[in-house]
Amino acid sequence: MSKPILLEVPQLSHETLSTLLSERFNAQSEKLSDIPHPSKLKDAQKAAKRIADAIRNGEKIALVGDYDVDGVTSTAIVKRFFDLIPYPLTATIPNRFTDGYGVSKGVLERIDANVVFTVDNGINAIEAAEVCKTRGIDLIITDHHTPSNILPDVYAIVNPKQRDCPYPFKDICGAQVGWLLMGLIKQELGLSIDMRQFFPFLALAVIADVMPLVGINRAIVKTGLEMMNTSSLPPFIIIRDILNRSTISSEDIGFQIAPRINSAGRLEDASIALDFLTAKTTEKAYHQFDLLTSLNALRKEIEAHTTTSAMCEVSSSDKVIVVAGENWNEGVVGIVASRLVNHFQKPAIVLSIHNGIAKGSGRSIGNVDLYTLIKSQEHLLAKFGGHKMAAGLSMDLANVEQFRTLINEAAQDIHPDDFIPQSDILGELESESINFELLELLQKFEPYGEGNPRPRFLLRDAHVVQIKLFGSDKSHSRLELRPVSTITKTIELIAFRRVLECPENKQLSCSYTVNKNEFNGKVSMQLMLERLF
């Protein structure tokens, strides 16, 4: 299935590569001055005025966040903003295991306030809206998730994805929506707070929530990462110290920092992560980051164990994998689903069973619309939500087997080509083009991420000189390859967390990325193996 991909990619020079990468941004402005004014967000001015009035009148104000990186960072931004006013704010992040997602009836029972507002959640909080109405609380929702047909009856909803919201840039994360609202509150109160100081936090949230790194998102992330490199705030001092890099990249955040911050909400309580992002001393920040690192290590162990268990439950004939296990940790099922997708090259839904309820997450592949597939079985589900590539759902345990059967029947109508992973290989590089000039060229187009993926290149029919395993447990592979059989020059590729063996014919084709590697103050070029063909 991958052969056509191998045949169709072009030969690339540095010049043609630069042109291809430039074309990604031709239609998008990347100036911070082009961030649309927050008043263009529907209901934002109304929400800001209500919160500003509450501050002027000495009313009680409460905030409800979310337990992922975007939600925790949103909460940290708002908390820091209120500290600068200064004004007391009760900030709550629901616990995944005891509260569930978002502002809920249970969370509201713990809150005593005149005004409650949310960040990164609430667009489907119908019940919470009714509770607030009954108690005389003004509930303001700020969110960026796709609204349903029925919206909660609340004081104000600030969400760029509302059908009648004129805000021109729709793909922003929860932290950006919260930050924009704080900017309006600043105006309402006539304060002189510099809203640029929050860019490092926004960069963290945009990257972690996989927002497209184009237009204003790209401008915010570029500026945020630059500020992160010099920030005197304790959390960013610790991040620099841990990463030990001269410059922090979007991939450093995505692969090293975000998983640690996420681990708190996945395994224990997101307040651990919030205390890190709001720490006022480096000692406090270091202590919290140490806890996050330990939780992330535990998350990896639980994830590996659950993945192994889930693998045993997979029916190889199914087009859509549906597996369920007693007391699998709810915080890792989404990651486990991703692991199954990568291994089996099929969409996967992983459910954790607790007290007769199966609850979990699904991940898709290629062009398969997982949300539509799940929605086709809505009659079996208690709750579901998400989008084409990822979704969450819950159902009675008694319905799981029927769900698996029927969703696979629905998948029979999907064209086989839709299951092929989307390839973003840009082309083939001549071996003499793989040099420091290439590295400098690639750095010009950072930050990389969603909407601007790090360029992947094809290496076709390379001769395998040798493959060596390295690391304390020999779980990583170092490949020495000769791209052209008539030339003695070889290149080295690294494959982390993959044990590879030399093929019998000593030839392989693969995709790879070119990265900057910093170690002990020395900069080198590192080729990272992505996918074998």
Secondary structure, 3 states (H helix, E strand, C coil): CCHHHHHHCCEECHHHHHHHHHHHHCCCCCCHHHCCCHHHCCCHHHHHHHHHHHHHCCCCEEEECCCCHHHHHHHHHHHHHHHHCCCCCEEECCCCCCCCCCCCHHHHHCCCCCEEEECCCCCCCHHHHHHHHHHCCEEEEECCCCCCCCCCCCCEEECCCCCCCCCCCCCCCHHHHHHHHHHHHHHHHCCCCCHHHHHHHHHHHHHHCCCCCCHHHHHHHHHHHHHHCCCCCHHHHHHHHHHCCCCCCHHHHHHHHHHHHHHHHHHCCCHHHHHHHCCCCHHHHHHHHHHHHHHHHHHHHHHHHHHHHHHHHCCCCCCCEEEEEECCCCCCHHHHHHHHHHHHCCCEEEEEEECCEEEEEEECCCCCCHHHHHHCCHHHCCEEEECCCEEEEEEEHHHHHHHHHHHHHHHCCCCHHHHCCCCCEEEEECHHHCCHHHHHHHHCCCCCECCECCCEEEEEEEEEEEEEEECCCCCEEEEEEECCCCCCCCEEEEECCCCCCCCCCCEEEEEEEEEEEEECCEEEEEEEEEEEC
